[in-house]
């Protein structure tokens, strides 16, 4: 905890509640005791009320009451979102498998928010804080119900880090099952595969009256823009599963698999594939191994594991949201991880995946050529990924992937390490007088590495959305669009801004860079900078930018700065600045705004 204590100087020493439990080496009839925590309430007659309730809930007999471990099965399930709508069924399959292994399975739920449904609206302000609610829920149920182990089944972006943070808090044997990726959609009018991001980018083309059918293939071109939009809306999402590119959900699932907290292949197995159901059956035996060998989350959540997460994120072109979540997960687990670590890994890892949003292919396509384990195998062989880390299988990561095929030499999705898309990572940490505590940029190289333009300031994302909808952002000259008061406190909730970033891409506004103290979706691409810290709501320099200020974003020097605004001018503007009136003072968002920390430390709510 030494390095972590230095990073969070002045905060209380991190302590989680301790529960009585049997020793790690406890045995019964020569075998490891698996009900180490539930034993507290099921032994003898010390808690007769608890035992009466458990019998009513389904414990079949006294032998099961006294000896069987209790496994919590946490599905982040709700209807109305394809990422999550199937997770209850996955949980039922897990429970059946757990029972067949001689254990007690208890299903429960936590909540979530659909980023794609709430994107661009006030509902998006509730998204990030669901990570904390999920972590709180899993910690609460696991601890309060004396569960001996936890199997979490998340599906959408914040679900994964929330699940892992909950696991790290209670620190009982745990495994994550990723709900799986969606299959690509297909537009008959555009005559190509599409996904939910296509809908947002099409809106930009729609607003600028450039949405039309392709002409190069000689097909029909007479569809109206409204017909094309309807076709995209109807067919972008064909069924269950998380958004299909290397967006935040797939980024986090891939990273967590590379940290050893899932079964091999979990992150790339499509939601509706038979293999996903087989994974749900296999996990019961795996959680038993974790209990027998005392494999707990904090033993897996090491600095080496987080390095692996960062390596996979850089190699596959993952979401900037990963940075925010890795920082929060690491701090929860007591692991020192900083923005400097992110940049260090980015500097040495090539970007090799032609995956959406900046590329052509989807996670379901990667699954067909071997999936994430085959990519891990490549990176382990090259010495870029640590194959020695332990995992929930009881084996090392290298052992887990050894039976998977190597990537086919003629496949187009993963480039050779000798011929990457970019020789270093696409995520860059920037500093300067606009972001003295850091900002996170997503720069694949396709849009260049340096951008200079005059600032045009919007005090909320909705103001920029309105300007884009009205076609008011011109195609020249170079502009740096500043969207502020959208940080963790100022939003409140640090909403994602895919609606704006995608509309800019769809309208082909290549003269634009976007800068915000909020976040971007994993589906966002272009010249984008988020997580600007300190945020505007606390008087960070982003609050002081004025229309016309010259702003440079330099990913070669890792700098973001107001070029023509000196220190004296900034101090003058700060004296003139007035904090905005809080737009929320009651309810969950007000509570979140009061508790949440800054983005450069993961936007956590329990750092006191």
Secondary structure, 3 states (H helix, E strand, C coil): CHHHHHHCCCCCCCCCCCCCCCCCCCEECCEECCCCCCHHHHCCCCCHHHHHHHHHHCCCCHHHHHHCCEEEEEECCCCCCCCCCCHHHHHHHHHHHHHHCCCEEEEEECCCCCHHHHCCCHHHHHCCHHHHHHHHHHHHHHHHCCCCEEEEECCCHHHHHHHHHHHHHHCCCEEECCCCECCCEEECCCCEEECHHHHHHHHHHHHCCCCCCCCCCCCCCCCCHHHHHHHHHHHCCCCCCECCCCCHHHHHHHHHHHCCCCCCCCCCCCCCCHHHHHHHHHHHHHHHHHHHCCCCHHHHCCHHHHHHHHHHHHHHCCCCHHHHHHHHHHHHHCCCCCHHHHHHHHHHCCECECECCCCCECHHHHHHCCHHHHHHHHHHHCCCCCCCCECCCCCEHHHHHCCCCCCCCCCCCECCHHHCCECCCCEEEEEECCEEEEEEEECCCCCCCEEEEEEEEECCHHHHHHHHHCCCCCCCCCEEEEECCCCCCCCCCCCECHHHHHHHHHCCCCCEEEEECCECCCCCCCCEEECCCCCHHHCCHHHHCCCCCEEEEECCCCEEEECCCCHHHHHHHHHHCCCCCCCCCCCHHHHHHHHCCCHHHCCCCCCC
